[in-house]
Amino acid sequence: MNTDILDIRDLNFSYQSREILREISLSLKQGEFLGFLGPNGSGKSTFLKNLLGFLKPSGGKILYAGTNTVPGGKERARLFSFVPQNTGLRSSFAVKDVILMGRLPHLKDRWAGYSAEDREKVREVMKVLGLSSMADRNVMSLSGGELQKVIIGRCLVQEGDIILLDEATSGLDLNHSIEIMELMRKKTAEESKTVVAVLHDLNLASQYCDRIVLLKEGRIRYQGSPLEILSSEVLEDIYGIQAMVGIDAYGRPFVLPRRAAGAAGVS
């Protein structure tokens, strides 16, 4: 039985007078792959930014499980590894140097510099991601998909216990999306990492996530295993769409959206 690693209790967040998150209560379990889904604007990315401390909740608490301790500062940086929607890279760096940035929370002090161990971890991650041949390339010369893998590499060398992915597969083709999801699945199974992934692809979420949380208008509307919560009724409630939900040969649900009634035929 996986133990809780983080407790989120009645989390609220408002921007000026607009409520973005409302009474979010959730426990993150060690070794769990959690999918966070919902319509655009439902608060998914805002939730991750509250966990990271980029935004300050207007109410509620984020606590180490079983304690009354709020992670902060360097401790928080060692707890969470993060892949953002936007890389934020605007300067020319080599691939290996961008990935090395993920080791910053592990520096002994600001003057120590990166160690041989730090650089070895970068080489290991580049090998896993198939980036070794690009080590010295300028990141500004990479394709969108290649750059996304570099940012995922930076996340992995940080070695946080909780990996937060904000639409990390959105810029990747299906082959590379599956490659990253398989890698994250392996992290949960072999290293007991906890992965929280903001996703839009319901079928990827169903195939790889242990638990899915569905948000709408800043509230958790449903949570449970893919088999428990993915249904045509739930998808109509959350997304306002008609969809058929079937079960594949491995017992996982799959979603087929239906065309609107009266839609023109294929020409």
Phi, psi and omega in degrees: 000122180291139180269155177290138179249335181210138177245127174250121187239114174050047183287129175233146174214133178233143172248111190056242182262002184263124176281125181258314178241138184229111171052053178278115176238125189198141173249131175265131184258143177297133178077017182256144172255109184251126176261132180247112186229163178157171181297161173305138179084007182275353174108011185296306181293324178299322177300312180299319182293331174290319177300319184284345184087006176291329176237148181258123179302147174272353177188157179090182185221151171239112191233148165302135183301136177077006179228179173244032186257131176263121179294141181208163175058225182295329178299318179293321180294331177277338180282318186251134164250145193221134169246109182280166174296317183250125184296330182075002182280122178233003182240163182273110175233154171286151180307313183297328181284325176295316179295323179299332179303333179295344180274358183307316181295347183262359178296138181294321173204171188293342181261351189290326184077173182281143183268171175298325178296318178301315183290328177293320178296325176296315179298320180297315182292320178299322178295315180299320184271000181071031183253002186303320181289347181257007189310320185261003180286148174288128183297336180288349179265358185275156171288167179301318180293320178295317179297321179299321178294326176296316180294324175295322176299317177300321178296315186292323181288345177291333174060037174290152177290333180241122180258121180254124182242115179258092183055047186294339181259003188294331180264010185251150173287174187300320180300313181286330175299314179295321179301315181291319179295322176297318179297317180292323175300319179294323178298321179290319186285319188261335183241003181057029173288152173257128180245127174242113187242119168283122185227159170246340184275106182297326181287321173297317179299318181295321183288327191245338187271140173286322183219144179240134173248126179252121179258149169209128180052041173081003180242149171285118180263325180213147169207145181160186178292158177307320181294327182286324191245344181277108178213162180298325180293317180295317181293326175292321179294316185280313188253348182070032181238159171266129181212148173262133177246120177245179179239128181277183185294344181259008178082015179259140178290150170227152188243129175239106177297145178258144175291150179298145179302134178086003179295147182296149179287170180285131181267000000 
